[in-house]
Amino acid sequence: MKLPFYNPARRNVTFSLLLVLALLLLVLTGLGVFRMYFSFDWTGGQGDSGELFSLKIRGGNAYNLFVAAPFSSAFLATQAITLVLAIMLPWFRLVGGSILAALAALAVVFIHIKQDVGNTSIPIEFELLIILVLYVLYVLLQFFAEIRDRKRFASLLSQYVPPELANAYIRDPGSMGLNGEEREVSVLFCDIIGFSAVSEQLESDQVAAWLNGFFELVSKIVVRHRGTLDKFMGDSVMAVWGAPAKTQTHAFDALSAAMDIQREIAELNARYDSMQLPHIQVGVGVSTGLANVGPLGSEYRMDYTVVGDTVNVAQRLEAQTRKYHVPVIVSDKTAEALPDILFRELDTVQVKGRKKSVTMLQPIEAKETASDELKQLLTQHRIAMEASKARDWEKATALFEQLRDDWGPSEMYELYLAGIRQAAS
């Protein structure tokens, strides 16, 4: 249970030692063990030296602990109170520390009123000043500790989200919606194809190096496109856009990251060649829709994550990249959010565990950069898909065969042709 006034931490031992040291110096000063004398003379530049002023500092011993009379019980009691205060202050939050300092001040005043202070005790004004100085030092230590904690937290958070989003959360934690809410997001699921077969060929340390290179590449791309790394699952990576920080471009950013992953995998494989490691081939699925974002877990461990149908669809879409032999597959909702991108429709499927069907599409290219030949091929593909849905098998077969030879991938169009032969028989 977290108490609003108590703050246990390992660094509190260090803070207590610092306050005890400060107390010792203050008590010695109050007793007059150390005295410093300052003298300041203004010369105005007169004389041969041309000095404007002179400052002299002299030290002296005005109180000898070894020959002085014994301390009174009141003095010892007040010093015990301030010692306990110095030790205990760092273990309390600001509210508790303030109450503790006030109680210590009241106790000192009570002792000085009710008992004889003796000739060798410190004046009550200086005793109260000691408590005030200890309290101020305590507040400063807590302040600098909080700044350090914020920096460490920002550094840790920036490993999962872009630094600018981490800084936004530090400035305004409420902007991240940590209480859990339903929000439209885009989810990317990336998985290595044939991981089991590759891992059997390598030693454990080689598998670790092979996977770390892949994780580093995907993580860098996700953060570059302002995404959040949700989790690593075996040889898979899940990332999300639109949480914890809201964004209106989550679909575009997620698709851009997916395309960059496929492009930069070639560079990673070139590096693996020099390390005599196998190439990596990945499939990427991107889904856009509503999901619940927020903390999930138990009292023993909490995790900020995204759950819901959108996450399941992204994972299922990634699995379909193997069947259709395309690198990236997105959902129809993702495509609807990106009207300036050309997509090739792959199929409409019933995802396991989902009542509504999902139209799967492959991102091709931006409309403004697409050639006329590419647009013509996409039109031919769309006509072939419409003919297949209308059960015009002859027309669909002719178009799919032509697309297989002129465009590809051939495995995907062979899949369509096999489906037509089965349906027509």
N, C-alpha and C positions, 0 to 999 in steps of 0.2 A: 504494500500500500504506500502510495506517495503522499507525504505530508507537506502542506504548503509552507511550513516554516523550517523543515529539516532538509539538509542537502549533503548526504554522505558521499564522499569521493576520496580517492587516494591522495590527490594533491592537497587536500586539507591539512595533512600532516606538515607539509612544507610551509603552508600559509601560517599554521600555528607556530612553527619555529620562528618564522620571520616576525610575527607579532610579539613573541616572547623576547626576542632580541631587541626589538624596538622598545618594549617595556623596560628592559634592563637599562638601556641607554637613557630613557626618560627618568627613571628612578635615580640613577646616578647623577643626572643633571639636576634633578630636584633637590637632592641632598647637598649639592654643591661640591661633589667630588671633583668635577671638572669645571673649570671656569675659563672663559675666554674674554679678553679685554680688547676692545677696538678703539683706536684713536685716528681721527681724520683731520688733516690740516690742509687748508687751501693756501697755496703759495702764489698762484696767479702767474707763474712763469718767471718770477723774479729770481735773481741769482745766476750764478754761472751755469748751473745744470739745466735751467729752462723748464723745470718740472712745474706742472700746473697744480698738483696736489700730492700728498703723501698719505698712505694708509698703513698703520702699524697694528699688528695683532700679537698679543701676548697671552700665554697660557699660564695657569697656576693651579695649585692644589689648595682649595679653601676648606676641605673637610677631610679629616683622617679617620677612616673607619676603625683603625686599630686602637686608637686612644679615646674614642668618643664613648659617651655613656650608652648603656644598653637601650635598645629601642623599646618604646612603649607597646603595650598590647594593642592599642588602637592602631598604631602604625603597622604592626604585623598583620592585623586583621584587614586593613585596607589594601595592603600589598597582596595578601592572599586573594582578595576579591578581584583585583586587577589581573593577577596571574591566571586565575580561572577564566576570566573574561578573554584574555589573550589566547588561551588554549581553545576555548569553546566557540568563539565567534565564527571561525571559518567553517564550522560544521553546521551552521544554520544559514537559511536563506535570508534575504534582506529583511523580511518582516520579523522573523525570529531573532536575527542579530540586533535589530533596532530595539526590540523588547528587552533582550539580554543586556544591552548597553544601558538602557534606562534603569533597569533594576539595579545594576551595579552602581550607577550614580546615586540612586536613592539610598542604597546600603552604605555608601561612603559618607553621605551627608548625615545619616542616622548615627553612625559610629562617632563622627566628630561632634555631634550635638550631645550625645549621651555619655561619652567617656572623655577622660583627660587625654589630650593628644601628646603631652610631653614636649620636651624641648628639641628632640632630635627628629621628630616626624615632619613630613612634608606638609606645607599649608594645604588647606582644603581646596583652594583655588587651583593649585597645581595638580592635586589629585584628580579633580574634575577635568582639567586640561589633558591629563594622561588618558583618561577614558575617552575623551573626544578624539584625541590623536589616534588611539587604537581603532576607534570606530571608523574614522576617515580612511585609515590605511586598509581596514577590512573592506570598505566599500570600493576602494580603488583596486584591490586585489580581485574582488569579485567581478568588477567591470572588465579588467584586462583578461581575466579567465574566460568571461563570456565572449569577448571579441575573438580570443583564440579558438574557442569552441565553434563559433560561427564560421571562422575561416576553415577549420578542419571539416566541418559539416559541408560547407560549400565545395571543398575539394573532393570529398567523398561523393556528394550528389552529382558533381560534374562528370563522374565516371559513368553515370547512367543517363543523364540528360545533358543537352548542350549547356555550356557555361552561362550563357545569357539567361536561360530558363532557371538554372540554379540560383543565380543572383536575384532573379525576380521572386523566387520563393523566399529567399533570405529577407528581402525587403518587405514582402507581404505574403506570409504563409497562407492566408485565406484565399489568395488567388489560385492556388493549386487544387482546391477542393479535396482536402484530405479526409473529409467526413464520408465520402462515398456518394456517388450520384450517377444517374444515367446520362450519357453524353454520346454524341456522334463522334466516332473515331475511325481511324484507318489502321488496320493491323497487318503487319508483314510477318510471314512465317517462312523461314529459310532452312533447308535441310540438305545434307550431303547425300547424293545418290550413290548407293553401293558402299556405304561406310563399313558394313560388317565384313565384306569381302576384302576391302583394303586393310582393315585393322588386323586381319589374320596374317597378312604378309609382313607386318612390321613389328619391331620390338616395342615394348610399352613406352620407352622414352621417345621413340620416333613417332608413335601415335600422338603423344602429348605435343610434340613440336609441330606436327602436321595440323592438329586441331587448333593449336594456339595461333598459328598463322592465319587460319580461316577465321577464327573468332576476332582476331585483331583487325582483319580487313573489313569484316561486316560491321564491327563496332564503329570503326572510323567513319564508314560511309553513313551509317545511321545517324551519328552525332552531326556529321557534316550537313545532313538534310534536316536538322532540328528534330530528330526523333528521340524516343526514349527506349533504351534497352530494358525490356521487361524481364527476360530470363534466358539462361542457357539451359537447354534440355538435351543432355547427351551430345549428339552432333548437330543439334538444331538451335536456331536463334529465333526468338520472338521479339518483335519491336512494335511500338505503338506510336501513333501521331494523334495529337488532340488531347493527350493526358500525360502528365498531370497538368500541363499548361494548355489552355484552350488555343486553338488556331483554326483559321478559316481555310487554310491550304493543306490540310492533312492528307487528302487524297493525292494531290499533286506531289507533295513531298515524299509520300510513301512509294509512289510509282517511280519517282526519280531515283530513289535509293535502290529499288529493285533492279532498275536498268543498269545503274552504276555497278551493282554487285556482279552482274553477269559480265559487264565489260572488263572489270578489274580482276576478275578471276583468272583471266588469261595472263595478266602480269604476275599474279601469285604462282601460277603453274610454271612460268618461266623461271622463277626463283627456286621452285621445288626441283626443277631439272638439275640445277647446279648442286642441290643438296641430295640428289638421288632419291627423291621422294615421289610417290605417285601423284598424278594430277588429281585435282578436285573438280567434280561436276556437281552443281547444285540446282535445285528447283526452288522457285519462289512463288508463293501465293500471297495475294493482297486482297483484303476484304474491307469494305466500308459499311458502317451501319451503327446502330445504337449498341452500347455496351455499358456495363456497370463498372465504374472506375473508383478505386479507393482502397483503403487498407483491408486486408483479408488475412485471417489466421487465428491464432489463439493467444492466451496470455503469455505463452512461452516464446512465441515468435510471430511477428507480424510482417506482412509483405504488401507493398503498394503494387497493385496489379490490375489487370483488365480481365473481366470474365463476361461470358455471354455468347450468344449465337454468332456474333461477328468473328469472335476468336476461333470458334469451331469451323466456320466456313473457310477462313484463311488457311487453316491446317489441311482441310480437305482439298482445297484448290491446289496447294503445294503438292499433295500426293498425286493429283491428276497430271502434273507435268511429265511424269514418267510414261503415262499411258498415251498422251498426245505428242510427246517428244518436242515440247516447246519449253523454253527456259522460264517464262513468267506467265502466270495466269491470274487474272483479276476477276472480281465479281461484277455483275451488271451494275450495281450501285456505284462501284468505283468508276466504271466507265461513264456513267451518267454524270458524275461530278467533273468529268474532264472532256468537255465537248470539243476541245482543240486538238485532241489526240485521236489518231486512227487506230481502230481495234479490229481484230479478226475474230468473228464468232466461232467458237469451238463446238459447243454443245450446250444443251439445257439438261441438267441432271437433277436427280433427287438426292440431296446430301443425306447421309445416314443420320438419323436422329432429328431431322428437320422436316416439317410439313410442307413448307413452300419450296419450290424448285429454284435452282440458281442457274442463271445463264453465265457460262464461262467464256471469257474473251482473252485474246492475246494482244498485248500492246505492240503496235508496229512502229509508228513514227508520228511526229507532229505534222499536222495538216499543212502548215506553211512550208515545210521542207520536203514533203513527199513528192516524188516524181510522178508524172502522168502514167508511166508504166505501172508503178506500184498501185496507184489509185484504180487503174483498170483491172489489175489482178484482184484487188479487194472487192470490186464490183462483181467480178466473175464469181468469186467465192460466195458473196452474198446471194447471188442468183442461184448458185448450186445448192446452198443451204435451204433456200425457199422451195426449190424444186423437190428436195428430199423430204421436207416437211409436208409438201402437197402430194407426196407419194408418186411423183412423176419420175419413176426410177430410170427411165431411159435418158432423159435430159440430165438428171443429176449425175448419172454414171459417166456420161460423156464429159461433163464439165469437171468432175473430180479427177478423171484420168488426165485431162489436159493440165489441170492445176498441179497434179502430182509430178508431171514431167517438166513443167515450166517454172514451178515455184517451190513446192515442198513445204514442210518435210514430207518425204514420201511415206514414212510410217504412219503419219496422221491420215493422209488421204487413202492409204490402203485400209485403214481402220474404217473409214467411211464406206469404202467400196465393199468391204466384207459385210458391213451392216446392211447395205442395200441388197446384196446377194441373199443374205439370210431372210430379209423381210420379203423379198420378191419370190422366194421359193415356196 
